[in-house]
């Protein structure tokens, strides 16, 4: 019987050595494929980042004087200017003022341009800064694409185009002027004309009392010729009065209200360092006394001086009928308690008969005269605290017996 082969140490070693290359080949296969894939991705990213990219941005023009804060908004072209000058206008090559956006084109590595925010600026060249008074002349300069810089400095070199190709900036000299505020410089802007008599402008005060205006010297020079600089916006007067009416304290007789003050349109290129507020006493909505259907009867003084006609031939009514339109809460209380007594004791009217003489002498049969009134109560002033609604005037009628008949015509 044959004996099984016996494995010698040399045979075992040979078998192990023959298996080792196969294992190493398997291990090499497992790590080389992922490595190749990673290298391919890295190479693709490298190629993508360094490819050339063309990018266009549309920028709004922002004048340095109009900026808010240290950094402008995105996609803006900030235009600088020398001190003591303001930008009057910005024009393109066609001499038309630029009101739209400026187109800028960048071309460069994608890795840089993908961070482009469109923050651009251009400054007035120092060599062109005026060193003397130009008088009526206004300095200007023309800038092109090469003059524009990016706030992201590393991107400036990749700016290749600007549309329009040239932009002209016209400057204007500026200055400052300190003026006191008073009623003569402010024009009230009422909701409607009915409010005009309800504002007591003699009580007008301002905060601050003095302001400093800055802007183009040409506009500052206009102030002497046109002293009314401001508009007092009274559009919210009714809502303010309503708030006081509904408050716990109630509406005062002559409440003091505050209104914003702004520059008139002709002076809008001037600047003010702070807000202006005007304070003034305002009368509430008028109250009619006694009411819409009744009137007070007042005797009127008849002035005969200068009236040469025979008054016995005329019938004259020396009483008129009036109503009171009150803008004063104190007067409201007085009229509510005893309007008849106050009207008869404190209100007087007179009329000059001479005003009717010419019409009566020419054969007029009827003339109505409007009396002049005055108030004897020193607490109230006519046309400020109240108005008079005249329902019936002074009437002068020729007596029927003194009426001349119509003369007969010829032949009849």
Buried (B, 14 or more C-beta within 10 A) or exposed (E): EEEEEEEEEEEEEEEEEEEEEEEEEEEEEEEEEEEEEEEEEEEEEEEEEEEEBEBEBEBBBBBBBEEEEEEBBEBBBBBBBBEBBBBBEBBBEEEEEBEEBBEBBBBBEBBBBEEBBBBBBBBBEEEEEBEEEEEEEBBBBEBEBEBBBBBBEEBBEBBEEBEBEEBBBBBBBBBBBEBEBEBEBBEBBBEEEEBEBBBBEEEBBBEBEEBEBBBBBBBBEBBEEEEEBBBBBBEBBBEBBEEBEEEEEEBEBBBEBEBBBBBBEEBEBBBBEEEBBBEBBBBBEBBBBBEEEEBBEBEBEBBEEEBEBEEEEBEBBBEBBBBBBBBBBEBBEBBEEEBEEBBBEBBBBEBBBBBBBEEBEEEBEEBEBEBBBEBEBEEBEBEBBBBBBBEBBBBBBBEEEEEEEEEEEEEE
